[in-house]
């Protein structure tokens, strides 16, 4: 079912969502609010789904935005969402993250599937499985593609599981994406962080700041 919603905290930004597919959640909101871009930037959202993170990025009025996904059904909604919000500087493409390669961009946003594939915890819905489980690529393959499509000194905004943080940081550094700012994300009723967000610079100097955690109130 298609429904009309808005971006949390930004009621002027409308979004169509399909309840059969992955919907905006707190991960989307946290990463979207974490993103900062400049007016001359080209922004690439790798795995854009219905374009929610591009809508967050549009608040900064970048020069150009690109969204890629293999889900054509999601891309159709993403196109409608750009039209709904009068965004005419966004290009949407059906593409595989692993093989995508065009001119490097200034900013990449990525909220990837971060659960390791396990048939026991997969749902019957293929769209939600694609959004949650890394069945199509490994973390290393994903970060390799991100690095390949990002300019030198370009910026990556990334969200991932805290339980896999060590693996993530190793892969980022291996691919010359140096973490600069990191924030842990907590539910207000839990002691442990489920996810974290990180801002990286490609081929930059080493040195990372752990900023104040983000607390999600339920």
Buried (B, 14 or more C-beta within 10 A) or exposed (E): EEEEBEBBEBEEBBBBBBEEBBBBEBBBBBBBBBBEBEEEBBBBBBBBBBBBBBBBBBBBEBEBBBBBBBBEBBBBBBBBBBEBBEBEBBEBEEBEBBEBEEEBBBBBBBBBBBBEBEEEEBEEEEBBBBBBBBBBBBBEBBBBBBBEBBBEEBBBBBBBBBEBBEBBBEBBBEBBBBBBBBBBBBBEEEEEBBBBBBBBBBEBEEEBEEEEEBEBEE
